[in-house]
Structures are given as structure tokens and as C-alpha cells.
Amino acid sequence: MPTYDFRCAQCGHKFTVMVSISDKDKVSCPGCGGKNVEQLFTGCAVRTGSGGSCDIPATGGGFSGG
């Protein structure tokens, strides 16, 4: 199940919730119980290749082998 980051419009609390995509609109703030929350868009990590190494962004864009 995916995790999503949210911020409460009432109290400003930032939190992460593991919830199905169909239930994202039912999330409430764990701090104040507010229902007016907005989803935050954050970066993600992608693991590629083999041998237990991750590719990292190369200078100028693209990826260097890892």
C-alpha cells in the first residue's frame, strides 16, 4: 500500500499516511482531527540495476551507472 504526505490546513501539521489510493480523500489530521488536508508532493527513490547498488543522478541530468 502506498504512503502519502499531507499537511493539515487547520493546524499546519505535516504527516505521512499509508492508505489506498481510493481512500486518500478520507484522510484526516492525526493532530487535530481536521478533515481539510492537502496532499504534498515529494520526491521518490527508484532502485535499478543489480548487485545491490542504486543509480544516482549524474551532473547535467541522466543517470550514472552504479
LOTI-216735 format. One record per residue: residue number from 1; x, y, z of N, C-alpha, C, O, CB in turn. Coordinates in Angstrom, 1 decimal, always signed. Glycine has a CB too. Layout:
N
site kedo->NUM; n.c1->X; n.c2->Y; n.c3->Z; ca.c1->X; ca.c2->Y; ca.c3->Z; c.c1->X; c.c2->Y; c.c3->Z; o.c1->X; o.c2->Y; o.c3->Z; cb.c1->X; cb.c2->Y; cb.c3->Z
...
//
This chain:
66
site kedo->1; n.c1->+0.9; n.c2->-1.2; n.c3->+0.0; ca.c1->+0.0; ca.c2->+0.0; ca.c3->+0.0; c.c1->+0.9; c.c2->+1.2; c.c3->+0.0; o.c1->+1.9; o.c2->+1.3; o.c3->+0.7; cb.c1->-1.0; cb.c2->+0.0; cb.c3->+1.2
site kedo->2; n.c1->+0.6; n.c2->+2.2; n.c3->-0.8; ca.c1->+1.4; ca.c2->+3.4; ca.c3->-0.9; c.c1->+1.3; c.c2->+4.3; c.c3->+0.3; o.c1->+0.3; o.c2->+4.3; o.c3->+1.0; cb.c1->+1.1; cb.c2->+4.2; cb.c3->-2.2
site kedo->3; n.c1->+2.3; n.c2->+5.2; n.c3->+0.5; ca.c1->+2.3; ca.c2->+6.2; ca.c3->+1.5; c.c1->+2.2; c.c2->+7.5; c.c3->+0.9; o.c1->+2.7; o.c2->+7.8; o.c3->-0.2; cb.c1->+3.6; cb.c2->+6.1; cb.c3->+2.4
site kedo->4; n.c1->+1.5; n.c2->+8.4; n.c3->+1.5; ca.c1->+1.2; ca.c2->+9.8; ca.c3->+1.0; c.c1->+1.5; c.c2->+10.8; c.c3->+2.2; o.c1->+1.3; o.c2->+10.5; o.c3->+3.3; cb.c1->-0.2; cb.c2->+10.0; cb.c3->+0.5
site kedo->5; n.c1->+2.1; n.c2->+11.9; n.c3->+1.8; ca.c1->+2.4; ca.c2->+13.0; ca.c3->+2.7; c.c1->+1.3; c.c2->+14.0; c.c3->+2.6; o.c1->+0.8; o.c2->+14.4; o.c3->+1.5; cb.c1->+3.8; cb.c2->+13.7; cb.c3->+2.5
site kedo->6; n.c1->+0.8; n.c2->+14.5; n.c3->+3.8; ca.c1->-0.3; ca.c2->+15.5; ca.c3->+3.8; c.c1->+0.1; c.c2->+16.7; c.c3->+4.8; o.c1->+1.0; o.c2->+16.5; o.c3->+5.6; cb.c1->-1.6; cb.c2->+14.9; cb.c3->+4.3
site kedo->7; n.c1->-0.6; n.c2->+17.8; n.c3->+4.6; ca.c1->-0.5; ca.c2->+18.9; ca.c3->+5.6; c.c1->-1.9; c.c2->+19.3; c.c3->+5.9; o.c1->-2.7; o.c2->+19.5; o.c3->+5.0; cb.c1->+0.4; cb.c2->+20.1; cb.c3->+5.0
site kedo->8; n.c1->-2.2; n.c2->+19.5; n.c3->+7.2; ca.c1->-3.5; ca.c2->+20.0; ca.c3->+7.6; c.c1->-3.6; c.c2->+21.5; c.c3->+7.4; o.c1->-2.7; o.c2->+22.2; o.c3->+7.8; cb.c1->-3.7; cb.c2->+19.6; cb.c3->+9.1
site kedo->9; n.c1->-4.7; n.c2->+21.9; n.c3->+6.8; ca.c1->-5.0; ca.c2->+23.3; ca.c3->+6.6; c.c1->-5.4; c.c2->+24.0; c.c3->+7.8; o.c1->-5.3; o.c2->+25.2; o.c3->+7.9; cb.c1->-6.0; cb.c2->+23.5; cb.c3->+5.5
site kedo->10; n.c1->-5.9; n.c2->+23.3; n.c3->+8.8; ca.c1->-6.3; ca.c2->+23.9; ca.c3->+10.1; c.c1->-5.1; c.c2->+24.2; c.c3->+11.0; o.c1->-5.0; o.c2->+25.3; o.c3->+11.5; cb.c1->-7.3; cb.c2->+23.0; cb.c3->+10.8
site kedo->11; n.c1->-4.3; n.c2->+23.1; n.c3->+11.3; ca.c1->-3.2; ca.c2->+23.3; ca.c3->+12.3; c.c1->-1.8; c.c2->+23.3; c.c3->+11.7; o.c1->-0.9; o.c2->+23.6; o.c3->+12.4; cb.c1->-3.3; cb.c2->+22.2; cb.c3->+13.3
site kedo->12; n.c1->-1.7; n.c2->+23.0; n.c3->+10.4; ca.c1->-0.4; ca.c2->+23.0; ca.c3->+9.7; c.c1->+0.5; c.c2->+21.7; c.c3->+10.0; o.c1->+1.6; o.c2->+21.7; o.c3->+9.5; cb.c1->+0.4; cb.c2->+24.2; cb.c3->+10.2
site kedo->13; n.c1->-0.1; n.c2->+20.8; n.c3->+10.7; ca.c1->+0.6; ca.c2->+19.5; ca.c3->+10.9; c.c1->+0.9; c.c2->+18.8; c.c3->+9.7; o.c1->+0.0; o.c2->+18.6; o.c3->+8.8; cb.c1->-0.2; cb.c2->+18.6; cb.c3->+11.9
site kedo->14; n.c1->+2.2; n.c2->+18.3; n.c3->+9.5; ca.c1->+2.6; ca.c2->+17.5; ca.c3->+8.3; c.c1->+2.7; c.c2->+16.1; c.c3->+8.8; o.c1->+3.2; o.c2->+15.8; o.c3->+9.9; cb.c1->+3.9; cb.c2->+18.0; cb.c3->+7.7
site kedo->15; n.c1->+2.1; n.c2->+15.2; n.c3->+8.0; ca.c1->+2.1; ca.c2->+13.8; ca.c3->+8.4; c.c1->+2.1; c.c2->+12.9; c.c3->+7.2; o.c1->+1.8; o.c2->+13.3; o.c3->+6.1; cb.c1->+0.9; cb.c2->+13.5; cb.c3->+9.3
site kedo->16; n.c1->+2.5; n.c2->+11.6; n.c3->+7.4; ca.c1->+2.5; ca.c2->+10.6; ca.c3->+6.3; c.c1->+1.6; c.c2->+9.5; c.c3->+6.7; o.c1->+1.5; o.c2->+9.0; o.c3->+7.9; cb.c1->+4.0; cb.c2->+10.0; cb.c3->+6.2
site kedo->17; n.c1->+0.8; n.c2->+9.0; n.c3->+5.7; ca.c1->-0.2; ca.c2->+8.0; ca.c3->+6.0; c.c1->-0.1; c.c2->+6.9; c.c3->+4.9; o.c1->+0.1; o.c2->+7.2; o.c3->+3.7; cb.c1->-1.7; cb.c2->+8.6; cb.c3->+5.9
site kedo->18; n.c1->-0.2; n.c2->+5.7; n.c3->+5.3; ca.c1->-0.2; ca.c2->+4.6; ca.c3->+4.4; c.c1->-1.7; c.c2->+4.3; c.c3->+4.2; o.c1->-2.4; o.c2->+3.8; o.c3->+5.1; cb.c1->+0.5; cb.c2->+3.3; cb.c3->+5.0
site kedo->19; n.c1->-2.2; n.c2->+4.5; n.c3->+2.9; ca.c1->-3.6; ca.c2->+4.4; ca.c3->+2.6; c.c1->-3.7; c.c2->+4.1; c.c3->+1.2; o.c1->-2.9; o.c2->+4.4; o.c3->+0.3; cb.c1->-4.3; cb.c2->+5.7; cb.c3->+3.0
site kedo->20; n.c1->-4.8; n.c2->+3.4; n.c3->+0.8; ca.c1->-5.1; ca.c2->+3.0; ca.c3->-0.6; c.c1->-5.4; c.c2->+4.3; c.c3->-1.3; o.c1->-5.9; o.c2->+5.3; o.c3->-0.8; cb.c1->-6.2; cb.c2->+2.0; cb.c3->-0.7
site kedo->21; n.c1->-5.2; n.c2->+4.3; n.c3->-2.6; ca.c1->-5.5; ca.c2->+5.4; ca.c3->-3.5; c.c1->-6.9; c.c2->+5.8; c.c3->-3.4; o.c1->-7.3; o.c2->+7.0; o.c3->-3.5; cb.c1->-5.0; cb.c2->+5.2; cb.c3->-4.9
site kedo->22; n.c1->-7.8; n.c2->+4.8; n.c3->-3.3; ca.c1->-9.2; ca.c2->+5.1; ca.c3->-3.2; c.c1->-9.7; c.c2->+5.8; c.c3->-1.9; o.c1->-10.8; o.c2->+6.3; o.c3->-1.9; cb.c1->-10.0; cb.c2->+3.8; cb.c3->-3.5
site kedo->23; n.c1->-8.9; n.c2->+5.7; n.c3->-0.9; ca.c1->-9.2; ca.c2->+6.3; ca.c3->+0.4; c.c1->-8.5; c.c2->+7.5; c.c3->+0.8; o.c1->-8.6; o.c2->+8.0; o.c3->+1.9; cb.c1->-9.0; cb.c2->+5.2; cb.c3->+1.5
site kedo->24; n.c1->-7.7; n.c2->+8.1; n.c3->-0.2; ca.c1->-6.9; ca.c2->+9.3; ca.c3->+0.1; c.c1->-7.8; c.c2->+10.5; c.c3->+0.5; o.c1->-7.4; o.c2->+11.3; o.c3->+1.3; cb.c1->-6.1; cb.c2->+9.7; cb.c3->-1.1
site kedo->25; n.c1->-9.0; n.c2->+10.5; n.c3->-0.1; ca.c1->-9.9; ca.c2->+11.7; ca.c3->+0.2; c.c1->-10.6; c.c2->+11.5; c.c3->+1.6; o.c1->-11.3; o.c2->+12.5; o.c3->+2.0; cb.c1->-11.0; cb.c2->+11.8; cb.c3->-0.8
site kedo->26; n.c1->-10.4; n.c2->+10.4; n.c3->+2.3; ca.c1->-10.9; ca.c2->+10.2; ca.c3->+3.6; c.c1->-10.0; c.c2->+10.5; c.c3->+4.8; o.c1->-10.3; o.c2->+10.3; o.c3->+5.9; cb.c1->-11.5; cb.c2->+8.8; cb.c3->+3.7
site kedo->27; n.c1->-8.7; n.c2->+10.9; n.c3->+4.4; ca.c1->-7.7; ca.c2->+11.1; ca.c3->+5.4; c.c1->-8.0; c.c2->+12.3; c.c3->+6.3; o.c1->-8.4; o.c2->+13.4; o.c3->+5.7; cb.c1->-6.3; cb.c2->+11.3; cb.c3->+4.7
site kedo->28; n.c1->-7.8; n.c2->+12.2; n.c3->+7.6; ca.c1->-7.9; ca.c2->+13.3; ca.c3->+8.5; c.c1->-6.7; c.c2->+13.5; c.c3->+9.3; o.c1->-5.8; o.c2->+12.6; o.c3->+9.4; cb.c1->-9.2; cb.c2->+13.1; cb.c3->+9.4
site kedo->29; n.c1->-6.5; n.c2->+14.7; n.c3->+9.8; ca.c1->-5.2; ca.c2->+15.1; ca.c3->+10.6; c.c1->-5.2; c.c2->+14.3; c.c3->+11.9; o.c1->-6.1; o.c2->+14.3; o.c3->+12.6; cb.c1->-5.2; cb.c2->+16.6; cb.c3->+10.8
site kedo->30; n.c1->-4.1; n.c2->+13.6; n.c3->+12.1; ca.c1->-3.9; ca.c2->+12.9; ca.c3->+13.4; c.c1->-3.7; c.c2->+13.8; c.c3->+14.6; o.c1->-3.8; o.c2->+13.4; o.c3->+15.7; cb.c1->-2.8; cb.c2->+11.9; cb.c3->+13.3
site kedo->31; n.c1->-3.3; n.c2->+15.1; n.c3->+14.3; ca.c1->-3.1; ca.c2->+16.1; ca.c3->+15.3; c.c1->-4.3; c.c2->+16.7; c.c3->+15.9; o.c1->-4.5; o.c2->+16.7; o.c3->+17.1; cb.c1->-2.1; cb.c2->+17.1; cb.c3->+14.8
site kedo->32; n.c1->-5.2; n.c2->+17.2; n.c3->+15.0; ca.c1->-6.4; ca.c2->+17.9; ca.c3->+15.4; c.c1->-7.7; c.c2->+17.3; c.c3->+14.9; o.c1->-8.7; o.c2->+17.7; o.c3->+15.4; cb.c1->-6.3; cb.c2->+19.3; cb.c3->+14.9
site kedo->33; n.c1->-7.6; n.c2->+16.3; n.c3->+14.1; ca.c1->-8.8; ca.c2->+15.6; ca.c3->+13.6; c.c1->-9.4; c.c2->+16.3; c.c3->+12.4; o.c1->-10.5; o.c2->+15.9; o.c3->+11.9; cb.c1->-9.8; cb.c2->+15.5; cb.c3->+14.7
site kedo->34; n.c1->-8.8; n.c2->+17.4; n.c3->+11.9; ca.c1->-9.3; ca.c2->+18.2; ca.c3->+10.8; c.c1->-9.4; c.c2->+17.4; c.c3->+9.5; o.c1->-8.6; o.c2->+16.5; o.c3->+9.3; cb.c1->-8.5; cb.c2->+19.4; cb.c3->+10.6
site kedo->35; n.c1->-10.4; n.c2->+17.7; n.c3->+8.8; ca.c1->-10.7; ca.c2->+16.9; ca.c3->+7.5; c.c1->-10.1; c.c2->+17.7; c.c3->+6.3; o.c1->-10.1; o.c2->+17.2; o.c3->+5.2; cb.c1->-12.2; cb.c2->+16.7; cb.c3->+7.3
site kedo->36; n.c1->-9.7; n.c2->+19.0; n.c3->+6.5; ca.c1->-9.2; ca.c2->+19.8; ca.c3->+5.4; c.c1->-7.7; c.c2->+19.6; c.c3->+5.3; o.c1->-6.9; o.c2->+20.4; o.c3->+5.8; cb.c1->-9.6; cb.c2->+21.3; cb.c3->+5.6
site kedo->37; n.c1->-7.3; n.c2->+18.5; n.c3->+4.6; ca.c1->-5.9; ca.c2->+18.2; ca.c3->+4.4; c.c1->-5.5; c.c2->+18.3; c.c3->+3.0; o.c1->-6.4; o.c2->+18.0; o.c3->+2.1; cb.c1->-5.5; cb.c2->+16.8; cb.c3->+5.0
site kedo->38; n.c1->-4.3; n.c2->+18.7; n.c3->+2.7; ca.c1->-3.9; ca.c2->+18.7; ca.c3->+1.3; c.c1->-2.7; c.c2->+17.8; c.c3->+1.1; o.c1->-1.8; o.c2->+17.7; o.c3->+2.0; cb.c1->-3.5; cb.c2->+20.2; cb.c3->+0.8
site kedo->39; n.c1->-2.7; n.c2->+17.1; n.c3->+0.0; ca.c1->-1.6; ca.c2->+16.1; ca.c3->-0.3; c.c1->-0.3; c.c2->+16.9; c.c3->-0.7; o.c1->-0.4; o.c2->+17.8; o.c3->-1.5; cb.c1->-2.0; cb.c2->+15.1; cb.c3->-1.4
site kedo->40; n.c1->+0.8; n.c2->+16.6; n.c3->-0.1; ca.c1->+2.1; ca.c2->+17.1; ca.c3->-0.5; c.c1->+2.8; c.c2->+16.2; c.c3->-1.5; o.c1->+2.7; o.c2->+15.0; o.c3->-1.4; cb.c1->+3.0; cb.c2->+17.4; cb.c3->+0.7
site kedo->41; n.c1->+3.4; n.c2->+16.8; n.c3->-2.5; ca.c1->+4.1; ca.c2->+16.0; ca.c3->-3.5; c.c1->+5.6; c.c2->+16.0; c.c3->-3.2; o.c1->+6.2; o.c2->+17.1; o.c3->-3.1; cb.c1->+3.9; cb.c2->+16.5; cb.c3->-4.9
site kedo->42; n.c1->+6.1; n.c2->+14.9; n.c3->-2.9; ca.c1->+7.5; ca.c2->+14.7; ca.c3->-2.5; c.c1->+8.2; c.c2->+13.8; c.c3->-3.5; o.c1->+7.6; o.c2->+13.2; o.c3->-4.3; cb.c1->+7.6; cb.c2->+14.1; cb.c3->-1.1
site kedo->43; n.c1->+9.5; n.c2->+13.8; n.c3->-3.5; ca.c1->+10.4; ca.c2->+13.0; ca.c3->-4.4; c.c1->+10.2; c.c2->+11.6; c.c3->-4.0; o.c1->+9.7; o.c2->+11.2; o.c3->-3.0; cb.c1->+11.8; cb.c2->+13.4; cb.c3->-4.3
site kedo->44; n.c1->+10.7; n.c2->+10.7; n.c3->-4.9; ca.c1->+10.7; ca.c2->+9.3; ca.c3->-4.7; c.c1->+12.0; c.c2->+8.7; c.c3->-5.0; o.c1->+12.8; o.c2->+9.3; o.c3->-5.8; cb.c1->+9.5; cb.c2->+8.6; cb.c3->-5.5
site kedo->45; n.c1->+12.3; n.c2->+7.6; n.c3->-4.5; ca.c1->+13.5; ca.c2->+6.9; ca.c3->-4.8; c.c1->+13.2; c.c2->+5.7; c.c3->-5.7; o.c1->+12.2; o.c2->+5.0; o.c3->-5.5; cb.c1->+14.2; cb.c2->+6.4; cb.c3->-3.5
site kedo->46; n.c1->+14.0; n.c2->+5.4; n.c3->-6.7; ca.c1->+13.8; ca.c2->+4.3; ca.c3->-7.6; c.c1->+15.1; c.c2->+3.5; c.c3->-7.6; o.c1->+16.2; o.c2->+4.0; o.c3->-7.8; cb.c1->+13.5; cb.c2->+4.8; cb.c3->-9.0
site kedo->47; n.c1->+15.0; n.c2->+2.2; n.c3->-7.3; ca.c1->+16.1; ca.c2->+1.3; ca.c3->-7.3; c.c1->+16.2; c.c2->+0.6; c.c3->-8.6; o.c1->+15.2; o.c2->+0.0; o.c3->-9.0; cb.c1->+16.1; cb.c2->+0.3; cb.c3->-6.1
site kedo->48; n.c1->+17.3; n.c2->+0.7; n.c3->-9.3; ca.c1->+17.5; ca.c2->+0.0; ca.c3->-10.6; c.c1->+18.8; c.c2->-0.8; c.c3->-10.5; o.c1->+19.6; o.c2->-0.7; o.c3->-9.6; cb.c1->+17.5; cb.c2->+1.0; cb.c3->-11.7
site kedo->49; n.c1->+19.0; n.c2->-1.6; n.c3->-11.6; ca.c1->+20.2; ca.c2->-2.4; ca.c3->-11.7; c.c1->+20.3; c.c2->-3.6; c.c3->-10.8; o.c1->+19.2; o.c2->-4.0; o.c3->-10.3; cb.c1->+21.4; cb.c2->-1.5; cb.c3->-11.4
site kedo->50; n.c1->+21.4; n.c2->-4.2; n.c3->-10.7; ca.c1->+21.6; ca.c2->-5.4; ca.c3->-9.9; c.c1->+22.9; c.c2->-5.2; c.c3->-9.1; o.c1->+23.6; o.c2->-4.2; o.c3->-9.3; cb.c1->+21.7; cb.c2->-6.6; cb.c3->-10.8
site kedo->51; n.c1->+23.1; n.c2->-6.1; n.c3->-8.2; ca.c1->+24.3; ca.c2->-6.1; ca.c3->-7.4; c.c1->+24.2; c.c2->-5.2; c.c3->-6.2; o.c1->+25.2; o.c2->-4.9; o.c3->-5.5; cb.c1->+25.5; cb.c2->-5.6; cb.c3->-8.2
site kedo->52; n.c1->+23.0; n.c2->-4.8; n.c3->-5.9; ca.c1->+22.7; ca.c2->-4.0; ca.c3->-4.6; c.c1->+23.1; c.c2->-2.6; c.c3->-4.7; o.c1->+23.1; o.c2->-1.9; o.c3->-3.7; cb.c1->+23.5; cb.c2->-4.7; cb.c3->-3.6
site kedo->53; n.c1->+23.4; n.c2->-2.0; n.c3->-5.9; ca.c1->+23.7; ca.c2->-0.6; ca.c3->-6.0; c.c1->+22.6; c.c2->+0.2; c.c3->-6.6; o.c1->+21.8; o.c2->-0.4; o.c3->-7.4; cb.c1->+25.0; cb.c2->-0.4; cb.c3->-6.8
site kedo->54; n.c1->+22.5; n.c2->+1.4; n.c3->-6.3; ca.c1->+21.5; ca.c2->+2.3; ca.c3->-6.9; c.c1->+22.1; c.c2->+3.3; c.c3->-7.9; o.c1->+23.3; o.c2->+3.7; o.c3->-7.7; cb.c1->+20.7; cb.c2->+3.1; cb.c3->-5.8
site kedo->55; n.c1->+21.4; n.c2->+3.6; n.c3->-8.9; ca.c1->+21.9; ca.c2->+4.6; ca.c3->-9.8; c.c1->+21.6; c.c2->+6.0; c.c3->-9.2; o.c1->+20.6; o.c2->+6.2; o.c3->-8.5; cb.c1->+21.2; cb.c2->+4.5; cb.c3->-11.2
site kedo->56; n.c1->+22.5; n.c2->+6.9; n.c3->-9.4; ca.c1->+22.4; ca.c2->+8.2; ca.c3->-8.9; c.c1->+22.4; c.c2->+9.2; c.c3->-10.0; o.c1->+23.0; o.c2->+9.0; o.c3->-11.0; cb.c1->+23.5; cb.c2->+8.5; cb.c3->-7.8
site kedo->57; n.c1->+21.7; n.c2->+10.4; n.c3->-9.8; ca.c1->+21.7; ca.c2->+11.4; ca.c3->-10.9; c.c1->+23.1; c.c2->+11.9; c.c3->-11.2; o.c1->+23.8; o.c2->+12.2; o.c3->-10.3; cb.c1->+20.8; cb.c2->+12.6; cb.c3->-10.5
site kedo->58; n.c1->+23.4; n.c2->+11.9; n.c3->-12.5; ca.c1->+24.7; ca.c2->+12.5; ca.c3->-12.9; c.c1->+24.6; c.c2->+14.0; c.c3->-13.1; o.c1->+23.5; o.c2->+14.5; o.c3->-13.3; cb.c1->+25.2; cb.c2->+11.8; cb.c3->-14.2
site kedo->59; n.c1->+25.7; n.c2->+14.7; n.c3->-13.0; ca.c1->+25.7; ca.c2->+16.1; ca.c3->-13.3; c.c1->+25.3; c.c2->+16.3; c.c3->-14.7; o.c1->+25.7; o.c2->+15.7; o.c3->-15.6; cb.c1->+27.2; cb.c2->+16.6; cb.c3->-13.1
site kedo->60; n.c1->+24.4; n.c2->+17.3; n.c3->-14.9; ca.c1->+23.8; ca.c2->+17.6; ca.c3->-16.2; c.c1->+22.6; c.c2->+16.7; c.c3->-16.6; o.c1->+22.2; o.c2->+16.8; o.c3->-17.7; cb.c1->+24.9; cb.c2->+17.4; cb.c3->-17.2
site kedo->61; n.c1->+22.1; n.c2->+16.0; n.c3->-15.7; ca.c1->+20.9; ca.c2->+15.2; ca.c3->-15.9; c.c1->+21.3; c.c2->+13.7; c.c3->-16.3; o.c1->+22.5; o.c2->+13.5; o.c3->-16.4; cb.c1->+20.1; cb.c2->+15.7; cb.c3->-17.1
site kedo->62; n.c1->+20.4; n.c2->+12.9; n.c3->-16.4; ca.c1->+20.7; ca.c2->+11.5; ca.c3->-16.7; c.c1->+21.1; c.c2->+10.8; c.c3->-15.5; o.c1->+21.0; o.c2->+11.3; o.c3->-14.4; cb.c1->+21.7; cb.c2->+11.4; cb.c3->-17.8
site kedo->63; n.c1->+21.6; n.c2->+9.5; n.c3->-15.7; ca.c1->+22.0; ca.c2->+8.7; ca.c3->-14.6; c.c1->+23.3; c.c2->+8.1; c.c3->-14.9; o.c1->+23.6; o.c2->+7.8; o.c3->-16.0; cb.c1->+21.0; cb.c2->+7.6; cb.c3->-14.2
site kedo->64; n.c1->+24.1; n.c2->+8.0; n.c3->-13.8; ca.c1->+25.4; ca.c2->+7.3; ca.c3->-13.9; c.c1->+25.2; c.c2->+5.9; c.c3->-13.5; o.c1->+24.4; o.c2->+5.6; o.c3->-12.6; cb.c1->+26.6; cb.c2->+8.0; cb.c3->-13.1
site kedo->65; n.c1->+26.0; n.c2->+5.0; n.c3->-14.0; ca.c1->+25.8; ca.c2->+3.6; ca.c3->-13.6; c.c1->+26.3; c.c2->+3.4; c.c3->-12.2; o.c1->+27.2; o.c2->+4.1; o.c3->-11.7; cb.c1->+26.6; cb.c2->+2.7; cb.c3->-14.6
site kedo->66; n.c1->+25.8; n.c2->+2.4; n.c3->-11.5; ca.c1->+26.1; ca.c2->+2.2; ca.c3->-10.1; c.c1->+26.5; c.c2->+0.9; c.c3->-9.8; o.c1->+26.9; o.c2->+0.6; o.c3->-8.7; cb.c1->+25.0; cb.c2->+2.6; cb.c3->-9.3
//
